[in-house]
Amino acid sequence: ADLAAKKVVLLRADWTRRDPAITAAIGQLGRSGVPVYVLYEAGHAPQLLPQLPTVADMRAAIARL
């Protein structure tokens, strides 16, 4: 999948110091720890990916955008 064509942007959150905002965001996704991989698309519910996604998982999720 062409990430630029799909306008995919990486967001990385550092939870080293247990930031409350990151903790809340992880909890809203139904997870309690990291790693958390999720795709956000405007106007749609977040797509939660497997905890250890494969290249195929990532390609399939991006193709659904």
mmCIF file as Biopython writes it, N, C-alpha, C and O atoms, coordinates in Angstrom:
data_model
#
loop_
_atom_site.group_PDB
_atom_site.id
_atom_site.type_symbol
_atom_site.label_atom_id
_atom_site.label_alt_id
_atom_site.label_comp_id
_atom_site.label_asym_id
_atom_site.label_entity_id
_atom_site.label_seq_id
_atom_site.pdbx_PDB_ins_code
_atom_site.Cartn_x
_atom_site.Cartn_y
_atom_site.Cartn_z
_atom_site.occupancy
_atom_site.B_iso_or_equiv
_atom_site.auth_seq_id
_atom_site.auth_asym_id
_atom_site.pdbx_PDB_model_num
ATOM 1   N N  . ALA A ? 1  ? 0.845   -1.190 0.000  1.0 0.0 1  A 1 
ATOM 2   C CA . ALA A ? 1  ? 0.000   0.000  0.000  1.0 0.0 1  A 1 
ATOM 3   C C  . ALA A ? 1  ? 0.880   1.240  0.000  1.0 0.0 1  A 1 
ATOM 4   O O  . ALA A ? 1  ? 1.923   1.267  0.654  1.0 0.0 1  A 1 
ATOM 5   N N  . ASP A ? 2  ? 0.473   2.238  -0.712 1.0 0.0 2  A 1 
ATOM 6   C CA . ASP A ? 2  ? 1.210   3.490  -0.765 1.0 0.0 2  A 1 
ATOM 7   C C  . ASP A ? 2  ? 0.755   4.371  0.391  1.0 0.0 2  A 1 
ATOM 8   O O  . ASP A ? 2  ? -0.341  4.930  0.362  1.0 0.0 2  A 1 
ATOM 9   N N  . LEU A ? 3  ? 1.602   4.491  1.407  1.0 0.0 3  A 1 
ATOM 10  C CA . LEU A ? 3  ? 1.234   5.252  2.601  1.0 0.0 3  A 1 
ATOM 11  C C  . LEU A ? 3  ? 0.967   6.716  2.282  1.0 0.0 3  A 1 
ATOM 12  O O  . LEU A ? 3  ? 0.053   7.318  2.845  1.0 0.0 3  A 1 
ATOM 13  N N  . ALA A ? 4  ? 1.752   7.285  1.392  1.0 0.0 4  A 1 
ATOM 14  C CA . ALA A ? 4  ? 1.551   8.691  1.041  1.0 0.0 4  A 1 
ATOM 15  C C  . ALA A ? 4  ? 0.205   8.881  0.338  1.0 0.0 4  A 1 
ATOM 16  O O  . ALA A ? 4  ? -0.504  9.850  0.609  1.0 0.0 4  A 1 
ATOM 17  N N  . ALA A ? 5  ? -0.146  7.968  -0.556 1.0 0.0 5  A 1 
ATOM 18  C CA . ALA A ? 5  ? -1.416  8.078  -1.277 1.0 0.0 5  A 1 
ATOM 19  C C  . ALA A ? 5  ? -2.603  7.948  -0.332 1.0 0.0 5  A 1 
ATOM 20  O O  . ALA A ? 5  ? -3.641  8.573  -0.547 1.0 0.0 5  A 1 
ATOM 21  N N  . LYS A ? 6  ? -2.456  7.151  0.699  1.0 0.0 6  A 1 
ATOM 22  C CA . LYS A ? 6  ? -3.523  6.965  1.687  1.0 0.0 6  A 1 
ATOM 23  C C  . LYS A ? 6  ? -3.465  8.021  2.792  1.0 0.0 6  A 1 
ATOM 24  O O  . LYS A ? 6  ? -4.309  8.043  3.688  1.0 0.0 6  A 1 
ATOM 25  N N  . LYS A ? 7  ? -2.458  8.898  2.717  1.0 0.0 7  A 1 
ATOM 26  C CA . LYS A ? 7  ? -2.261  9.971  3.698  1.0 0.0 7  A 1 
ATOM 27  C C  . LYS A ? 7  ? -2.104  9.422  5.121  1.0 0.0 7  A 1 
ATOM 28  O O  . LYS A ? 7  ? -2.659  9.961  6.078  1.0 0.0 7  A 1 
ATOM 29  N N  . VAL A ? 8  ? -1.334  8.338  5.229  1.0 0.0 8  A 1 
ATOM 30  C CA . VAL A ? 8  ? -1.059  7.722  6.529  1.0 0.0 8  A 1 
ATOM 31  C C  . VAL A ? 8  ? 0.082   8.476  7.197  1.0 0.0 8  A 1 
ATOM 32  O O  . VAL A ? 8  ? 1.121   8.718  6.584  1.0 0.0 8  A 1 
ATOM 33  N N  . VAL A ? 9  ? -0.121  8.842  8.455  1.0 0.0 9  A 1 
ATOM 34  C CA . VAL A ? 9  ? 0.881   9.563  9.238  1.0 0.0 9  A 1 
ATOM 35  C C  . VAL A ? 9  ? 1.152   8.765  10.503 1.0 0.0 9  A 1 
ATOM 36  O O  . VAL A ? 9  ? 0.220   8.294  11.155 1.0 0.0 9  A 1 
ATOM 37  N N  . LEU A ? 10 ? 2.416   8.612  10.851 1.0 0.0 10 A 1 
ATOM 38  C CA . LEU A ? 10 ? 2.798   7.888  12.058 1.0 0.0 10 A 1 
ATOM 39  C C  . LEU A ? 10 ? 2.657   8.784  13.279 1.0 0.0 10 A 1 
ATOM 40  O O  . LEU A ? 10 ? 3.104   9.931  13.278 1.0 0.0 10 A 1 
ATOM 41  N N  . LEU A ? 11 ? 2.039   8.254  14.306 1.0 0.0 11 A 1 
ATOM 42  C CA . LEU A ? 11 ? 1.970   8.924  15.608 1.0 0.0 11 A 1 
ATOM 43  C C  . LEU A ? 11 ? 2.573   7.961  16.612 1.0 0.0 11 A 1 
ATOM 44  O O  . LEU A ? 11 ? 2.084   6.843  16.773 1.0 0.0 11 A 1 
ATOM 45  N N  . ARG A ? 12 ? 3.618   8.380  17.279 1.0 0.0 12 A 1 
ATOM 46  C CA . ARG A ? 12 ? 4.267   7.536  18.269 1.0 0.0 12 A 1 
ATOM 47  C C  . ARG A ? 12 ? 4.151   8.223  19.620 1.0 0.0 12 A 1 
ATOM 48  O O  . ARG A ? 12 ? 4.534   9.384  19.764 1.0 0.0 12 A 1 
ATOM 49  N N  . ALA A ? 13 ? 3.628   7.515  20.603 1.0 0.0 13 A 1 
ATOM 50  C CA . ALA A ? 13 ? 3.480   8.059  21.955 1.0 0.0 13 A 1 
ATOM 51  C C  . ALA A ? 13 ? 4.436   7.320  22.885 1.0 0.0 13 A 1 
ATOM 52  O O  . ALA A ? 13 ? 4.403   6.092  22.959 1.0 0.0 13 A 1 
ATOM 53  N N  . ASP A ? 14 ? 5.278   8.053  23.586 1.0 0.0 14 A 1 
ATOM 54  C CA . ASP A ? 14 ? 6.245   7.471  24.520 1.0 0.0 14 A 1 
ATOM 55  C C  . ASP A ? 14 ? 5.606   7.364  25.896 1.0 0.0 14 A 1 
ATOM 56  O O  . ASP A ? 14 ? 5.299   8.375  26.528 1.0 0.0 14 A 1 
ATOM 57  N N  . TRP A ? 15 ? 5.410   6.146  26.350 1.0 0.0 15 A 1 
ATOM 58  C CA . TRP A ? 15 ? 4.740   5.882  27.624 1.0 0.0 15 A 1 
ATOM 59  C C  . TRP A ? 15 ? 5.752   5.526  28.712 1.0 0.0 15 A 1 
ATOM 60  O O  . TRP A ? 15 ? 5.385   4.947  29.734 1.0 0.0 15 A 1 
ATOM 61  N N  . THR A ? 16 ? 7.014   5.868  28.498 1.0 0.0 16 A 1 
ATOM 62  C CA . THR A ? 16 ? 8.081   5.545  29.452 1.0 0.0 16 A 1 
ATOM 63  C C  . THR A ? 16 ? 7.757   6.065  30.839 1.0 0.0 16 A 1 
ATOM 64  O O  . THR A ? 16 ? 8.007   5.381  31.831 1.0 0.0 16 A 1 
ATOM 65  N N  . ARG A ? 17 ? 7.208   7.258  30.920 1.0 0.0 17 A 1 
ATOM 66  C CA . ARG A ? 17 ? 6.908   7.882  32.218 1.0 0.0 17 A 1 
ATOM 67  C C  . ARG A ? 17 ? 5.430   7.791  32.583 1.0 0.0 17 A 1 
ATOM 68  O O  . ARG A ? 17 ? 4.967   8.531  33.451 1.0 0.0 17 A 1 
ATOM 69  N N  . ARG A ? 18 ? 4.688   6.908  31.943 1.0 0.0 18 A 1 
ATOM 70  C CA . ARG A ? 18 ? 3.278   6.666  32.268 1.0 0.0 18 A 1 
ATOM 71  C C  . ARG A ? 18 ? 2.439   7.942  32.252 1.0 0.0 18 A 1 
ATOM 72  O O  . ARG A ? 18 ? 1.776   8.275  33.234 1.0 0.0 18 A 1 
ATOM 73  N N  . ASP A ? 19 ? 2.479   8.638  31.142 1.0 0.0 19 A 1 
ATOM 74  C CA . ASP A ? 19 ? 1.711   9.864  30.961 1.0 0.0 19 A 1 
ATOM 75  C C  . ASP A ? 19 ? 0.218   9.570  31.089 1.0 0.0 19 A 1 
ATOM 76  O O  . ASP A ? 19 ? -0.275  8.643  30.446 1.0 0.0 19 A 1 
ATOM 77  N N  . PRO A ? 20 ? -0.523  10.342 31.913 1.0 0.0 20 A 1 
ATOM 78  C CA . PRO A ? 20 ? -1.951  10.085 32.119 1.0 0.0 20 A 1 
ATOM 79  C C  . PRO A ? 20 ? -2.785  10.158 30.836 1.0 0.0 20 A 1 
ATOM 80  O O  . PRO A ? 20 ? -3.738  9.394  30.682 1.0 0.0 20 A 1 
ATOM 81  N N  . ALA A ? 21 ? -2.450  11.049 29.929 1.0 0.0 21 A 1 
ATOM 82  C CA . ALA A ? 21 ? -3.213  11.169 28.681 1.0 0.0 21 A 1 
ATOM 83  C C  . ALA A ? 21 ? -3.038  9.920  27.820 1.0 0.0 21 A 1 
ATOM 84  O O  . ALA A ? 21 ? -3.997  9.440  27.215 1.0 0.0 21 A 1 
ATOM 85  N N  . ILE A ? 22 ? -1.822  9.398  27.767 1.0 0.0 22 A 1 
ATOM 86  C CA . ILE A ? 22 ? -1.574  8.176  26.997 1.0 0.0 22 A 1 
ATOM 87  C C  . ILE A ? 22 ? -2.254  6.989  27.670 1.0 0.0 22 A 1 
ATOM 88  O O  . ILE A ? 22 ? -2.830  6.137  26.994 1.0 0.0 22 A 1 
ATOM 89  N N  . THR A ? 23 ? -2.190  6.931  28.992 1.0 0.0 23 A 1 
ATOM 90  C CA . THR A ? 23 ? -2.855  5.860  29.740 1.0 0.0 23 A 1 
ATOM 91  C C  . THR A ? 23 ? -4.350  5.855  29.441 1.0 0.0 23 A 1 
ATOM 92  O O  . THR A ? 23 ? -4.937  4.794  29.230 1.0 0.0 23 A 1 
ATOM 93  N N  . ALA A ? 24 ? -4.965  7.032  29.423 1.0 0.0 24 A 1 
ATOM 94  C CA . ALA A ? 24 ? -6.396  7.146  29.135 1.0 0.0 24 A 1 
ATOM 95  C C  . ALA A ? 24 ? -6.698  6.710  27.701 1.0 0.0 24 A 1 
ATOM 96  O O  . ALA A ? 24 ? -7.680  6.007  27.462 1.0 0.0 24 A 1 
ATOM 97  N N  . ALA A ? 25 ? -5.867  7.117  26.754 1.0 0.0 25 A 1 
ATOM 98  C CA . ALA A ? 25 ? -6.084  6.750  25.351 1.0 0.0 25 A 1 
ATOM 99  C C  . ALA A ? 25 ? -5.978  5.239  25.163 1.0 0.0 25 A 1 
ATOM 100 O O  . ALA A ? 25 ? -6.772  4.647  24.431 1.0 0.0 25 A 1 
ATOM 101 N N  . ILE A ? 26 ? -5.010  4.618  25.815 1.0 0.0 26 A 1 
ATOM 102 C CA . ILE A ? 26 ? -4.856  3.160  25.738 1.0 0.0 26 A 1 
ATOM 103 C C  . ILE A ? 26 ? -6.083  2.479  26.335 1.0 0.0 26 A 1 
ATOM 104 O O  . ILE A ? 26 ? -6.593  1.509  25.774 1.0 0.0 26 A 1 
ATOM 105 N N  . GLY A ? 27 ? -6.556  2.983  27.467 1.0 0.0 27 A 1 
ATOM 106 C CA . GLY A ? 27 ? -7.740  2.419  28.114 1.0 0.0 27 A 1 
ATOM 107 C C  . GLY A ? 27 ? -8.984  2.535  27.257 1.0 0.0 27 A 1 
ATOM 108 O O  . GLY A ? 27 ? -9.807  1.620  27.233 1.0 0.0 27 A 1 
ATOM 109 N N  . GLN A ? 28 ? -9.134  3.657  26.549 1.0 0.0 28 A 1 
ATOM 110 C CA . GLN A ? 28 ? -10.295 3.843  25.670 1.0 0.0 28 A 1 
ATOM 111 C C  . GLN A ? 28 ? -10.303 2.832  24.530 1.0 0.0 28 A 1 
ATOM 112 O O  . GLN A ? 28 ? -11.352 2.543  23.953 1.0 0.0 28 A 1 
ATOM 113 N N  . LEU A ? 29 ? -9.137  2.303  24.213 1.0 0.0 29 A 1 
ATOM 114 C CA . LEU A ? 29 ? -9.038  1.293  23.158 1.0 0.0 29 A 1 
ATOM 115 C C  . LEU A ? 29 ? -9.224  -0.123 23.707 1.0 0.0 29 A 1 
ATOM 116 O O  . LEU A ? 29 ? -9.159  -1.097 22.958 1.0 0.0 29 A 1 
ATOM 117 N N  . GLY A ? 30 ? -9.455  -0.229 25.019 1.0 0.0 30 A 1 
ATOM 118 C CA . GLY A ? 30 ? -9.659  -1.533 25.628 1.0 0.0 30 A 1 
ATOM 119 C C  . GLY A ? 30 ? -8.380  -2.274 25.940 1.0 0.0 30 A 1 
ATOM 120 O O  . GLY A ? 30 ? -8.399  -3.483 26.168 1.0 0.0 30 A 1 
ATOM 121 N N  . ARG A ? 31 ? -7.279  -1.567 25.953 1.0 0.0 31 A 1 
ATOM 122 C CA . ARG A ? 31 ? -5.987  -2.172 26.258 1.0 0.0 31 A 1 
ATOM 123 C C  . ARG A ? 31 ? -5.467  -1.603 27.572 1.0 0.0 31 A 1 
ATOM 124 O O  . ARG A ? 31 ? -5.901  -0.541 28.020 1.0 0.0 31 A 1 
ATOM 125 N N  . SER A ? 32 ? -4.533  -2.322 28.181 1.0 0.0 32 A 1 
ATOM 126 C CA . SER A ? 32 ? -3.977  -1.854 29.452 1.0 0.0 32 A 1 
ATOM 127 C C  . SER A ? 32 ? -2.470  -1.657 29.394 1.0 0.0 32 A 1 
ATOM 128 O O  . SER A ? 32 ? -1.861  -1.267 30.391 1.0 0.0 32 A 1 
ATOM 129 N N  . GLY A ? 33 ? -1.866  -1.916 28.259 1.0 0.0 33 A 1 
ATOM 130 C CA . GLY A ? 33 ? -0.422  -1.767 28.147 1.0 0.0 33 A 1 
ATOM 131 C C  . GLY A ? 33 ? -0.003  -1.599 26.704 1.0 0.0 33 A 1 
ATOM 132 O O  . GLY A ? 33 ? -0.835  -1.512 25.800 1.0 0.0 33 A 1 
ATOM 133 N N  . VAL A ? 34 ? 1.289   -1.556 26.508 1.0 0.0 34 A 1 
ATOM 134 C CA . VAL A ? 34 ? 1.859   -1.367 25.176 1.0 0.0 34 A 1 
ATOM 135 C C  . VAL A ? 34 ? 2.560   -2.647 24.731 1.0 0.0 34 A 1 
ATOM 136 O O  . VAL A ? 34 ? 2.961   -3.446 25.578 1.0 0.0 34 A 1 
ATOM 137 N N  . PRO A ? 35 ? 2.717   -2.860 23.449 1.0 0.0 35 A 1 
ATOM 138 C CA . PRO A ? 35 ? 2.421   -1.932 22.360 1.0 0.0 35 A 1 
ATOM 139 C C  . PRO A ? 35 ? 0.938   -1.938 21.983 1.0 0.0 35 A 1 
ATOM 140 O O  . PRO A ? 35 ? 0.225   -2.920 22.193 1.0 0.0 35 A 1 
ATOM 141 N N  . VAL A ? 36 ? 0.505   -0.822 21.426 1.0 0.0 36 A 1 
ATOM 142 C CA . VAL A ? 36 ? -0.845  -0.697 20.881 1.0 0.0 36 A 1 
ATOM 143 C C  . VAL A ? 36 ? -0.698  -0.116 19.478 1.0 0.0 36 A 1 
ATOM 144 O O  . VAL A ? 36 ? -0.118  0.953  19.289 1.0 0.0 36 A 1 
ATOM 145 N N  . TYR A ? 37 ? -1.223  -0.827 18.522 1.0 0.0 37 A 1 
ATOM 146 C CA . TYR A ? 37 ? -1.201  -0.368 17.141 1.0 0.0 37 A 1 
ATOM 147 C C  . TYR A ? 37 ? -2.640  -0.117 16.716 1.0 0.0 37 A 1 
ATOM 148 O O  . TYR A ? 37 ? -3.492  -1.000 16.813 1.0 0.0 37 A 1 
ATOM 149 N N  . VAL A ? 38 ? -2.897  1.084  16.250 1.0 0.0 38 A 1 
ATOM 150 C CA . VAL A ? 38 ? -4.262  1.458  15.875 1.0 0.0 38 A 1 
ATOM 151 C C  . VAL A ? 38 ? -4.208  2.421  14.692 1.0 0.0 38 A 1 
ATOM 152 O O  . VAL A ? 38 ? -3.332  3.282  14.617 1.0 0.0 38 A 1 
ATOM 153 N N  . LEU A ? 39 ? -5.150  2.264  13.779 1.0 0.0 39 A 1 
ATOM 154 C CA . LEU A ? 39 ? -5.285  3.192  12.662 1.0 0.0 39 A 1 
ATOM 155 C C  . LEU A ? 39 ? -6.513  4.051  12.905 1.0 0.0 39 A 1 
ATOM 156 O O  . LEU A ? 39 ? -7.602  3.545  13.176 1.0 0.0 39 A 1 
ATOM 157 N N  . TYR A ? 40 ? -6.322  5.350  12.806 1.0 0.0 40 A 1 
ATOM 158 C CA . TYR A ? 40 ? -7.423  6.297  12.948 1.0 0.0 40 A 1 
ATOM 159 C C  . TYR A ? 40 ? -7.750  6.852  11.571 1.0 0.0 40 A 1 
ATOM 160 O O  . TYR A ? 40 ? -6.858  7.268  10.832 1.0 0.0 40 A 1 
ATOM 161 N N  . GLU A ? 41 ? -9.025  6.856  11.234 1.0 0.0 41 A 1 
ATOM 162 C CA . GLU A ? 41 ? -9.484  7.449  9.985  1.0 0.0 41 A 1 
ATOM 163 C C  . GLU A ? 41 ? -10.628 8.396  10.324 1.0 0.0 41 A 1 
ATOM 164 O O  . GLU A ? 41 ? -11.557 8.026  11.042 1.0 0.0 41 A 1 
ATOM 165 N N  . ALA A ? 42 ? -10.558 9.605  9.810  1.0 0.0 42 A 1 
ATOM 166 C CA . ALA A ? 42 ? -11.584 10.606 10.100 1.0 0.0 42 A 1 
ATOM 167 C C  . ALA A ? 42 ? -12.972 10.054 9.806  1.0 0.0 42 A 1 
ATOM 168 O O  . ALA A ? 42 ? -13.218 9.497  8.736  1.0 0.0 42 A 1 
ATOM 169 N N  . GLY A ? 43 ? -13.875 10.216 10.769 1.0 0.0 43 A 1 
ATOM 170 C CA . GLY A ? 43 ? -15.252 9.798  10.590 1.0 0.0 43 A 1 
ATOM 171 C C  . GLY A ? 43 ? -15.511 8.321  10.812 1.0 0.0 43 A 1 
ATOM 172 O O  . GLY A ? 43 ? -16.632 7.857  10.607 1.0 0.0 43 A 1 
ATOM 173 N N  . HIS A ? 44 ? -14.497 7.571  11.227 1.0 0.0 44 A 1 
ATOM 174 C CA . HIS A ? 44 ? -14.634 6.130  11.444 1.0 0.0 44 A 1 
ATOM 175 C C  . HIS A ? 44 ? -14.095 5.749  12.818 1.0 0.0 44 A 1 
ATOM 176 O O  . HIS A ? 44 ? -13.297 6.472  13.414 1.0 0.0 44 A 1 
ATOM 177 N N  . ALA A ? 45 ? -14.543 4.612  13.298 1.0 0.0 45 A 1 
ATOM 178 C CA . ALA A ? 45 ? -14.021 4.083  14.560 1.0 0.0 45 A 1 
ATOM 179 C C  . ALA A ? 45 ? -12.565 3.655  14.363 1.0 0.0 45 A 1 
ATOM 180 O O  . ALA A ? 45 ? -12.191 3.231  13.269 1.0 0.0 45 A 1 
ATOM 181 N N  . PRO A ? 46 ? -11.749 3.760  15.403 1.0 0.0 46 A 1 
ATOM 182 C CA . PRO A ? 46 ? -10.355 3.312  15.292 1.0 0.0 46 A 1 
ATOM 183 C C  . PRO A ? 46 ? -10.281 1.826  14.932 1.0 0.0 46 A 1 
ATOM 184 O O  . PRO A ? 46 ? -11.092 1.024  15.397 1.0 0.0 46 A 1 
ATOM 185 N N  . GLN A ? 47 ? -9.304  1.473  14.104 1.0 0.0 47 A 1 
ATOM 186 C CA . GLN A ? 47 ? -9.044  0.074  13.757 1.0 0.0 47 A 1 
ATOM 187 C C  . GLN A ? 47 ? -7.922  -0.422 14.658 1.0 0.0 47 A 1 
ATOM 188 O O  . GLN A ? 47 ? -6.765  -0.042 14.473 1.0 0.0 47 A 1 
ATOM 189 N N  . LEU A ? 48 ? -8.246  -1.256 15.620 1.0 0.0 48 A 1 
ATOM 190 C CA . LEU A ? 48 ? -7.254  -1.810 16.525 1.0 0.0 48 A 1 
ATOM 191 C C  . LEU A ? 48 ? -6.598  -3.002 15.850 1.0 0.0 48 A 1 
ATOM 192 O O  . LEU A ? 48 ? -7.277  -3.920 15.390 1.0 0.0 48 A 1 
ATOM 193 N N  . LEU A ? 49 ? -5.279  -2.983 15.794 1.0 0.0 49 A 1 
ATOM 194 C CA . LEU A ? 49 ? -4.528  -4.054 15.150 1.0 0.0 49 A 1 
ATOM 195 C C  . LEU A ? 49 ? -4.016  -5.033 16.203 1.0 0.0 49 A 1 
ATOM 196 O O  . LEU A ? 49 ? -4.034  -4.727 17.395 1.0 0.0 49 A 1 
ATOM 197 N N  . PRO A ? 50 ? -3.557  -6.216 15.768 1.0 0.0 50 A 1 
ATOM 198 C CA . PRO A ? 50 ? -2.998  -7.169 16.729 1.0 0.0 50 A 1 
ATOM 199 C C  . PRO A ? 50 ? -1.845  -6.546 17.515 1.0 0.0 50 A 1 
ATOM 200 O O  . PRO A ? 50 ? -1.208  -5.600 17.052 1.0 0.0 50 A 1 
ATOM 201 N N  . GLN A ? 51 ? -1.584  -7.083 18.704 1.0 0.0 51 A 1 
ATOM 202 C CA . GLN A ? 51 ? -0.533  -6.528 19.556 1.0 0.0 51 A 1 
ATOM 203 C C  . GLN A ? 51 ? 0.837   -6.597 18.887 1.0 0.0 51 A 1 
ATOM 204 O O  . GLN A ? 51 ? 1.680   -5.725 19.102 1.0 0.0 51 A 1 
ATOM 205 N N  . LEU A ? 52 ? 1.056   -7.614 18.089 1.0 0.0 52 A 1 
ATOM 206 C CA . LEU A ? 52 ? 2.287   -7.734 17.305 1.0 0.0 52 A 1 
ATOM 207 C C  . LEU A ? 52 ? 1.894   -7.957 15.842 1.0 0.0 52 A 1 
ATOM 208 O O  . LEU A ? 52 ? 1.914   -9.088 15.356 1.0 0.0 52 A 1 
ATOM 209 N N  . PRO A ? 53 ? 1.539   -6.882 15.148 1.0 0.0 53 A 1 
ATOM 210 C CA . PRO A ? 53 ? 1.034   -7.033 13.781 1.0 0.0 53 A 1 
ATOM 211 C C  . PRO A ? 53 ? 2.122   -7.479 12.813 1.0 0.0 53 A 1 
ATOM 212 O O  . PRO A ? 53 ? 3.288   -7.104 12.939 1.0 0.0 53 A 1 
ATOM 213 N N  . THR A ? 54 ? 1.711   -8.280 11.855 1.0 0.0 54 A 1 
ATOM 214 C CA . THR A ? 54 ? 2.615   -8.681 10.782 1.0 0.0 54 A 1 
ATOM 215 C C  . THR A ? 54 ? 2.545   -7.637 9.670  1.0 0.0 54 A 1 
ATOM 216 O O  . THR A ? 54 ? 1.695   -6.747 9.688  1.0 0.0 54 A 1 
ATOM 217 N N  . VAL A ? 55 ? 3.445   -7.758 8.713  1.0 0.0 55 A 1 
ATOM 218 C CA . VAL A ? 55 ? 3.399   -6.875 7.549  1.0 0.0 55 A 1 
ATOM 219 C C  . VAL A ? 55 ? 2.054   -7.056 6.840  1.0 0.0 55 A 1 
ATOM 220 O O  . VAL A ? 55 ? 1.457   -6.083 6.378  1.0 0.0 55 A 1 
ATOM 221 N N  . ALA A ? 56 ? 1.582   -8.290 6.757  1.0 0.0 56 A 1 
ATOM 222 C CA . ALA A ? 56 ? 0.291   -8.556 6.111  1.0 0.0 56 A 1 
ATOM 223 C C  . ALA A ? 56 ? -0.853  -7.882 6.867  1.0 0.0 56 A 1 
ATOM 224 O O  . ALA A ? 56 ? -1.773  -7.352 6.244  1.0 0.0 56 A 1 
ATOM 225 N N  . ASP A ? 57 ? -0.808  -7.895 8.206  1.0 0.0 57 A 1 
ATOM 226 C CA . ASP A ? 57 ? -1.828  -7.208 9.007  1.0 0.0 57 A 1 
ATOM 227 C C  . ASP A ? 57 ? -1.849  -5.719 8.681  1.0 0.0 57 A 1 
ATOM 228 O O  . ASP A ? 57 ? -2.913  -5.131 8.487  1.0 0.0 57 A 1 
ATOM 229 N N  . MET A ? 58 ? -0.666  -5.120 8.623  1.0 0.0 58 A 1 
ATOM 230 C CA . MET A ? 58 ? -0.569  -3.683 8.352  1.0 0.0 58 A 1 
ATOM 231 C C  . MET A ? 58 ? -1.071  -3.358 6.949  1.0 0.0 58 A 1 
ATOM 232 O O  . MET A ? 58 ? -1.824  -2.403 6.757  1.0 0.0 58 A 1 
ATOM 233 N N  . ARG A ? 59 ? -0.653  -4.148 5.980  1.0 0.0 59 A 1 
ATOM 234 C CA . ARG A ? 59 ? -1.094  -3.904 4.598  1.0 0.0 59 A 1 
ATOM 235 C C  . ARG A ? 59 ? -2.606  -4.024 4.467  1.0 0.0 59 A 1 
ATOM 236 O O  . ARG A ? 59 ? -3.240  -3.209 3.798  1.0 0.0 59 A 1 
ATOM 237 N N  . ALA A ? 60 ? -3.180  -5.033 5.101  1.0 0.0 60 A 1 
ATOM 238 C CA . ALA A ? 60 ? -4.634  -5.230 5.021  1.0 0.0 60 A 1 
ATOM 239 C C  . ALA A ? 60 ? -5.377  -4.067 5.668  1.0 0.0 60 A 1 
ATOM 240 O O  . ALA A ? 60 ? -6.373  -3.589 5.125  1.0 0.0 60 A 1 
ATOM 241 N N  . ALA A ? 61 ? -4.905  -3.615 6.813  1.0 0.0 61 A 1 
ATOM 242 C CA . ALA A ? 61 ? -5.565  -2.503 7.508  1.0 0.0 61 A 1 
ATOM 243 C C  . ALA A ? 61 ? -5.481  -1.220 6.688  1.0 0.0 61 A 1 
ATOM 244 O O  . ALA A ? 61 ? -6.461  -0.482 6.585  1.0 0.0 61 A 1 
ATOM 245 N N  . ILE A ? 62 ? -4.327  -0.957 6.111  1.0 0.0 62 A 1 
ATOM 246 C CA . ILE A ? 62 ? -4.151  0.256  5.311  1.0 0.0 62 A 1 
ATOM 247 C C  . ILE A ? 62 ? -4.988  0.177  4.038  1.0 0.0 62 A 1 
ATOM 248 O O  . ILE A ? 62 ? -5.524  1.189  3.587  1.0 0.0 62 A 1 
ATOM 249 N N  . ALA A ? 63 ? -5.103  -1.002 3.462  1.0 0.0 63 A 1 
ATOM 250 C CA . ALA A ? 63 ? -5.917  -1.173 2.251  1.0 0.0 63 A 1 
ATOM 251 C C  . ALA A ? 63 ? -7.386  -0.878 2.524  1.0 0.0 63 A 1 
ATOM 252 O O  . ALA A ? 63 ? -8.112  -0.468 1.619  1.0 0.0 63 A 1 
ATOM 253 N N  . ARG A ? 64 ? -7.835  -1.083 3.772  1.0 0.0 64 A 1 
ATOM 254 C CA . ARG A ? 64 ? -9.241  -0.817 4.115  1.0 0.0 64 A 1 
ATOM 255 C C  . ARG A ? 64 ? -9.524  0.673  4.300  1.0 0.0 64 A 1 
ATOM 256 O O  . ARG A ? 64 ? -10.685 1.065  4.414  1.0 0.0 64 A 1 
ATOM 257 N N  . LEU A ? 65 ? -8.501  1.498  4.332  1.0 0.0 65 A 1 
ATOM 258 C CA . LEU A ? 65 ? -8.713  2.942  4.518  1.0 0.0 65 A 1 
ATOM 259 C C  . LEU A ? 65 ? -9.373  3.549  3.298  1.0 0.0 65 A 1 
ATOM 260 O O  . LEU A ? 65 ? -9.630  4.753  3.270  1.0 0.0 65 A 1 
#
